[in-house]
Amino acid sequence: MQVARKSIESSLPKKGFVQEVAHHRYFYHEYAGKRTGAYTYTSHGSDYKSYGAELLKQMKTQLRLDSVQQVVALCNCPMSGDAYNAHLRAKGLVLDAPTRPPKPKSKA
């Protein structure tokens, strides 16, 4: 099982991850304007054009997922950003986004 680095780098920003480039490309997950603690990174090196089972296993831990198949689903787009957020909420890693109270009706 392998996932192309390009697929990882293009899909994560669409699902709530913010990219920062340093020695590696870091992807930090944000929900409701705050970082959740879930993150991962990719390497620039030519040896890492695709990520095999061992690297996907490490990403599984970083992304707070339960299986390598979930990592593949997140990176290859069957898992949406909303589904990923629901997974993190179900594990108690993020709280529901605060909702704004309804605006009072004006007396005009």
C-alpha positions, 0 to 999 in steps of 0.5 A: 500500500502506497500513497503518492506524496503529491496526493498527501500534499494536495489533499490535506489543505482541503481538509482543514490542515494548514501548511508550513514549510521548513526543512519539511512540509508540515501540515497542522490540523485546525478546527474552529480556528484552533490547532487540534494537535493532529499534524504530519509532515512530508519530506522534500527528498526524491526518496519520498515520492510515495509513502509506503506502509511504514511511513503511513503507519507513522502518519496514522499516529500523528493524524490520530487515526485508528488504521492505515486505511483511514490515512489512505482514505484521508489522503486519497479523498474518500474521507472528507474534512467533515468526516475527519473532524467527526472522527476527532470529535468522537475520540474526544480530541476536539470539541464541537465548534462554538455556535453563536447565540441568535441575534435578538430581534430588533423592535422597529 
